[in-house]
Every structure is written in C-alpha cells, then in structure tokens.
Amino acid sequence: MMLLHRPSLARVGAVALLVAAGSIGVSAPAHAADQADLALIPLSYELAKGVEEARAKPFKIQIDNTRGTADAKSVRVTVETANLKEHKVGVVVPAGCEAAGTTFSCLLGDLPAGTTEDFGIPLFSLGKRGDAGHLVVTVTSATADPVSADNKLEHRIRVAKPGYDLTSWVQDVYADVEVDGDDSGEPARTPVLPGGTAPLDWAVYNHGSRSATGIAYGFTLPAGVDFAELPAGCTESGLDGPAQVHCTDPGAVLEPGEFYTAPARVRVGADVTESVLRPGFLYSVGLDLASGAPAAAPRTASELQLRTFAEVDPGDGMAQFDVFVGFSASPEPTPTPTGEPTGSPSPTATAAPDGSGGGGGLPVTGMQVGLIGGVGAAVLLAGAALLLLSRRRKVVLVNPGQERDTD
C-alpha cells in the first residue's frame, strides 16, 4: 500500500509493472461468436489502518470483457462478506445494491465487448493491522459466457499501516461528458466526432488515513487521440507514439476524503476510423513532501462522489479509460460543452467520483496489439516520472513517533 514514508519512485515503478502485468494477462484468443467472456481482476489489496466509515475506501475489482465477442448484457456483481474479520474491517453496501444477510448484489448494466469496468467495494478500518479475511466476488450476465472459472474471485484483504492512499479515477470519453467527478446522471453519452474535442473527467482521491503532501500524475492517451488542453504543471513527453504527459503540483495537500482534479480536454484525430480507441491511462503518486504554494485549495468529496471506484495500493493508483468515436455523413468538430468543474480552472483537490471505468471496444482475436502498445506507453510515462521525481527528491527527517508502526 502507499504509506507515508514509502519512496515515491518505487511506487511509480510498481504501478507501471502491475498495469503491464494485469493488462497483458487478460489478452487471449477470442471465443465463439455472440459470447461474452467476463473475468474478475482485483486491483486493490490493502486498507490503511484508521480509515473511517464515512470515508470508506472502495476496493477496486475490474470486470473484463476484452476477450468477449459480444456485449455482456445485464452484468451483475455479487459480494459475499461472511469471511471478513469483523473486528478488523467493516463494509458499506453501495447505494442501489440489494443486501441479504452477509451478501449484497449490484446490477451494473451492459458491458460492451472489448472493454472493462471497475466496481468498488467500500471497506473501512475497525482494528489492528494484519490479515482481515477475504471477500468472495462473483460476476454474471444474461449473455452466454464460455468460461466460468474466472467469473468468481476469492480476494484477501489486509489492513496496513496508517498512511495516505491515492486512488485514480477517470471517466470514458464522450462528447457530452459532464466534468463533475462522477459518471452518474449522464445517459446520453454521445461519441466524439473525428476532429472533435471533449473534456476529460478525472480525479485523484486520498482514501487513506493520513495526508498526502505533493502529487505527481500523468496521462497516456490511446493512439489517434491527443491533448487539446492540459492542466497547469503538465509537460508533454515529446516521444513518438501515444500522447503522454507528466504533471506535478508539489504544493498540493490532500487530507483523507479529499480529491484533486484540473481541467483537461482531448482531441480525436480527423482520420480516425475506429469507433472505440483504447486504452488510455491515468496514474498518480504522492511526493511525500509539500513545497511551495499549492495550485488550488483541496475540496471534500460530496456524498455522491464518495460512492465511487477507487484505490489504495500501487495497483489501483492507475485508472484505465476508452475514447468513444461517432461518425456522420459530414464529420465536424464536436462543440465545446458548457459544463465545467466547480471553482476556478486551476488544479483542484477534491474527493471520490461515483464512476466506473466502463467503456466500449471492438471484438478481439489474438493478442491485443493496441492494449499492449498502450501499456508500453504507460511504462515509458512512468519512466519519465521516475526521472523527474529523482531530480526533485528531497530527504525528509521524521520524528521517531511518526515513523513507528501503529497496531
């Protein structure tokens, strides 16, 4: 997990490697036509000691249909909590889910072929550090699924030291996305026309029990997409291949339950012919020491945003998204939406979005070349982050009382 004293450089490398391993691991030959192929992939593993119920951390589980050749209809996730240790962790049933005894079930809707979606299970800390038992998670849909072994997951939970825990979240890109830190109440979801631009709705949350001081984050866009507007403090990589940026706000301080975001827009290439461009990535790490004036004041998550998908360990510091493209007889640039984030256009700290990384895609046969290329870009971006952070790294003296493990 991301602890207050763990080196930022190690976290960046771990995030890149975990994303590469997790993304490539689900690539496989497609099955028969008209079948979905759902799989559950855990992204969160640890909970910081001291996380309160009001700021419960949604443990992120990715629902993967990248091997499927058909949309998975009426996807439902069922969670059995009976095997959690009650004296160490508690569970918050997500809004809209049906609970019965120690089990709750949530209807997520449809998951297009070739895409993924993240589902969050909110947990909070009750006792000492150590093993906290396990969850049993099952995913089903109304569409035929040729493989059932990876539709069920037994996932162990561990309570770790008190510390900060950054969670990345980003919404799939549509022309009419509302920049509000969640994807709730946005039924239209109009694809972006070739040559058009669209806002990027993203956020980094602190779902830990201590402050995160200073933040570094970055984006890798799918091939065929570039940046039309960048947040302050961002620098483009200048490398060939997918568009990449690395950003820092060394003065940002995120208290538990707060989040950070800033205005950003992306542009779809005028010559794009695919209806779904994927994958894009957002990563985030803490700098462990605030310096200088922050770009903006932190904001606390709303009740809606607290019901979100988030992360606490290096694995869920990375979020994945897709860009949906629409076509017409005479493609024109997408008009600029009027919706803007609350507050000034400068970077802002806030709290968790109520969103899932759902998306669309094309049926896949064999290895996913675009996905692997995107993973490689993410690793390169993380490498750039390593270089920048190594130059910015400072030695921090910590009082013995601050560094001591707390049971």
C-alpha positions, 0 to 999 in steps of 0.5 A, a space after each residue: 500500500 502507499 504509506 507515508 514514508 514509502 519512496 515515491 519512485 518505487 511506487 511509480 515503478 510498481 504501478 507501471 509493472 502491475 498495469 503491464 502485468 494485469 493488462 497483458 494477462 487478460 489478452 487471449 484468443 477470442 471465443 465463439 461468436 455472440 459470447 461474452 467472456 467476463 473475468 474478475 481482476 482485483 486491483 486493490 489489496 490493502 486498507 490503511 489502518 484508521 480509515 473511517 466509515 464515512 470515508 470508506 475506501 472502495 476496493 477496486 475489482 475490474 470486470 473484463 470483457 476484452 476477450 468477449 465477442 459480444 456485449 455482456 448484457 445485464 452484468 451483475 456483481 455479487 459480494 459475499 462478506 461472511 469471511 471478513 474479520 469483523 473486528 478488523 474491517 467493516 463494509 458499506 453496501 453501495 447505494 442501489 445494491 440489494 443486501 441479504 444477510 452477509 451478501 449484497 448484489 449490484 446490477 451494473 448494466 451492459 458491458 460492451 465487448 472489448 472493454 472493462 469496468 471497475 466496481 468498488 467495494 467500500 471497506 473501512 478500518 475497525 482494528 489492528 493491522 494484519 490479515 482481515 479475511 477475504 471477500 468472495 466476488 462473483 460476476 454474471 450476465 444474461 449473455 452466454 459466457 464460455 468460461 466460468 472459472 474466472 467469473 468468481 474471485 476469492 480476494 484477501 484483504 489486509 489492513 496496513 499501516 496508517 498512511 495516505 492512499 491515492 486512488 485514480 479515477 477517470 471517466 470514458 470519453 464522450 462528447 457530452 461528458 459532464 466534468 463533475 467527478 462522477 459518471 452518474 446522471 449522464 445517459 446520453 453519452 454521445 461519441 466524439 466526432 473525428 476532429 472533435 474535442 471533449 473534456 476529460 473527467 478525472 480525479 485523484 482521491 486520498 482514501 487513506 488515513 493520513 495526508 498526502 503532501 505533493 502529487 505527481 500524475 500523468 496521462 497516456 492517451 490511446 493512439 489517434 487521440 491527443 491533448 487539446 488542453 492540459 492542466 497547469 504543471 503538465 509537460 508533454 513527453 515529446 516521444 513518438 507514439 501515444 500522447 503522454 504527459 507528466 504533471 506535478 503540483 508539489 504544493 498540493 495537500 490532500 487530507 483523507 476524503 479529499 480529491 484533486 482534479 484540473 481541467 483537461 480536454 482531448 482531441 480525436 484525430 480527423 482520420 480516425 476510423 475506429 469507433 472505440 480507441 483504447 486504452 488510455 491511462 491515468 496514474 498518480 503518486 504522492 511526493 511525500 513532501 509539500 513545497 511551495 504554494 499549492 495550485 488550488 485549495 483541496 475540496 471534500 468529496 460530496 456524498 455522491 462522489 464518495 460512492 465511487 471506484 477507487 484505490 489504495 495500493 500501487 495497483 489501483 493508483 492507475 485508472 484505465 479509460 476508452 475514447 468513444 468515436 461517432 461518425 456522420 455523413 459530414 464529420 465536424 468538430 464536436 462543440 465545446 460543452 458548457 459544463 465545467 468543474 466547480 471553482 476556478 480552472 486551476 488544479 483542484 483537490 477534491 474527493 471520490 467520483 461515483 464512476 466506473 471505468 466502463 467503456 466500449 471496444 471492438 471484438 478481439 482475436 489474438 493478442 491485443 496489439 493496441 492494449 499492449 502498445 498502450 501499456 508500453 506507453 504507460 511504462 515509458 510515462 512512468 519512466 519519465 516520472 521516475 526521472 523527474 521525481 529523482 531530480 526533485 527528491 528531497 530527504 525528509 527527517 521524521 520524528 521517531 513517533 511518526 515513523 513507528 508502526 501503529 497496531 
